Amino acid sequence: MNENAIKRRGLMLVLSSPSGAGKTTISRRLLDSEPALSMSVSATTRPPRPGEIEGRDYFFVSASAFEQMVSKGALLEHATVFKNRYGTPRAAVEQALSQGRDVMFDIDWQGTQQIAEAAREDLVSVFVLPPSVEELERRLYQRAQDSEEVVRQRMAEAAAEMSHWAEYDYVIVNNDVETSVAQVKAILAAERLKRERQIGLRRFVEELRGSGD
């Protein structure tokens, strides 16, 4: 018998950060290098955009269907953004966790709080900080996606978002993407080895003890 025989319950990895801190880049690197990690797929009431695929990008549902999901407790977290509803279906995440697969979430502090209330024992939350306000502003301008007015708005929002850093299990400062990815991988490795997540550990140890008699 070897360690691969020990069944493990998956975990929910939440990455949060102000816009421009590098969270999206870190997430992509993790998904490319961690086979047991997948991105959660949200349900939304907004219509599909060109190229988006049902079940891969989002689960597209009607407003009434979304409200039913909320009322039945079928969502781990949900929010309204620009008059559209977004939420994480509980069943798909629970199935992944029970199969030993990890699920990553790209949500803000409010969504993280909702997940903590719904399933704290499965949650591992990481807040990504920029190395400085000046660097955050530089990154936002470097993206060349937003007007100066929007950048200013994002900088104001960043201050509010960063005030919630202490609500997270881990905090990293994204000076360098490779270093940050390595740090999140180290967090994943440690959290996967937690005794309570290794649901097959008791049986494994009992068999080890029995084989020595």
N, C-alpha and C positions, 0 to 999 in steps of 0.2 A: 504494500500500500504506500502511496506517496501523497504529497500535499495537494495534487490535482484531484484527489478523491474527496477532499473536504469541500462540501457545498458552502457557497457563500451567498448571502443576500446582497443584492445590489444597493447602491446609494444614489441619492439625488444631489448632484453637484451644482450649486448655484454660483454663478459669477455675476457680480454687479459692479458697476463703476459709472462715473460721469462720462458723458459722451466725449470721445477723444482720448481716453486714458489707455486704450489698447485692448480692451476686453474682447472685441470681435476677432482680432488677429490671434490672440491667445487661444480663443475657443477653436478656431479653425486648425491651428497647429495640434491641439489636443485631439480633435476628432480624426485628424490624419494619422496620428501615431498611437492611438489607444483603441484597439479593436473592440474592447468590451464597453466602450463609451459611445452613446448616441445622443443626438439632440432631441429634446422634447418637441413634439408637434402640437401647436396650439389650435384651438377652435376659434373661429372668428366669424363675425356677421358681415364683414366687408366683402365685396365681390372679388373674385380672383383677378389678379393682374396678368398681363400677357406672359406666358411661359410658366406660370405657377401651376403645380400639379396637386390635385386633391390627395391628401394623405401623406404627401412628402413635404410640401411647404406649409400647408394649413389644412384643417378640416373646415370646410366652408358650410356654415349652417345658417338657417333663418333666425331672425330675432326671437321668434316664439320658441324655436327649438333651443336656443341658447338659454332663454329664461327657464325653460324646463330643466335643463342641465343644472342651473344654479339652484333651483328649488329642490331638486333631488339630491343635492350634495355631490353631483358627479364631476365637479371641478375642484382641483386642488387650490387654484387661485384664479382670480378673474379681475379685469379692470376695463374701464372705458377710456379709449384713446381717440380723440377727434371724432366723437359720436359713434364709433364702432366698438363692439365688444370683443374682448380677447380673453381666453381662458385655457387652462391646462386640463385636459380630460384625465380623470383619476385612474380609470380602468387600464388604459394603455401603459401608464407609468407603473402601476402596481404589478402588472403582468411582467414587465421587464425586470423589476426588482426581484420578484419571486424566482425568476430564471437566472439570477446572478449577474444581470447586466446593469450597468450604471447609466443614468440619464442626466444630461446636462441642461441647465436652464439659463437663459439670457433674460433676466427679469430685474426689476428695480427693487428697492428696499420694501415697498409696500407688498409686492408679490411674495417676497422672501418671508415677510412676517406672516402672511396667510399660510404659506407652506409649513412654516414652523408650528403654527397652531394646528394644522391638519396632520402632520407626520414628522414631528421633531426628531424622532429616533433615526429616521432615514436621511435627514438633511445634513449636508456639509456645505457651509456657505463661505464664500471667499469674496472679499471686497478688494478691488484693484484701484490703487491710487496713482495719480501721475507724480513724477518726481518734483514738480513745482508748478505753480500757477502759470508762470511764463511758458513752460514747456507745453502745458495743456493748451494754452492759447495758440502757440506755434503750430501744434499738431492740427488743431481745428482749421486754422487758415491754410495749412499745407494740403489738406484734403481737397480744397478748392471746390467744395460741394455747396457751400452755404454763403449767403451774403454777409456783409459785416454786421448787419442788424441781427441776423440769426446767430452768428458766432457770439455776439454780446449776450444774447438771450441764453445760449447754451452755457456760457461762463457763469451767468447768474444762477442757472439751475444747478450747475456743478457744485456750487457752494452749499446749497441746500442738501443735495444728495450726499456729499461727503460728510455731512454732520451725522450720518447714520452708521459710520464705520464701526463703532463699538458694538453694534448689534450682530456683527458677523463673527464666525468662528475663527477665521484667519484673515489677515490683511497683508497684501503685498504691495510694494512700490515698483511700478513698472518703469525702471530705468532702461532695461534692455529686454527685448522680447524673449530671446533664447533663455535668459536667466529666469524670467517670469514663468515661462512654460515649464522649465525644470522644477521650479518651486511648486507649481500646482501639481505636477506629476508626483513630487515627494509627498504632498498632502494626500493625494489619491492613494498612493502605496500604503501609507500609514493607516488611513481610514479603512481601507479594504482589509487590513490585518486585525482590526479591532475584534476582540473576542466575541462580542455580541453579534457581529455580522457573519462570523464563521459558524453558520448554523449546523454544519456537520462535524464540528470540532469535538463535541462531547462523545459522539459515537466513535470517532477516530481514536481518541485517547483511550476509550474503554477497550477497543480492539487491540491497541498497542499493549495495554496492561494485561489483557487476556492472553496475548501471544507469548508473554514472558513467563507464564505459569508452567 
